[in-house]
């Protein structure tokens, strides 16, 4: 809902997907947009990364937009997005079983990207 409201506030034509089983959430300027939300109990930290399961980074969408939900206070930040092709170029693929220095282990193939690599929504739709 936040991405929809953001797009409308910027004068972009946006509507929700007409099918609940579509592989995207919104149509924005006639582009299929998949919204991914990272949740946490603390404010977004510069050390946080955004994750997308590899199977969800598929060609049935044009754009991926990211949000962050602070579960403690309910704040939602629209972070930005990338076209699917840009995302696949910029994101790093972590394989099932790969681990991070903090001990986190990936449970499936996952694309990982830092929020600083995202573009404003207006630039990708």
Secondary structure, 3 states (H helix, E strand, C coil): CHHHHHHHHCCCCEEECCCCCCCCCEEECCEEEEEEEEEECCCCCCCCEEEEEHHHCCCCCCEEEEEEEECCCCCEEEEEEEEHHHHHHHCEEECCCCECCCCCECCCCEEEEEHHHCECHHHHC
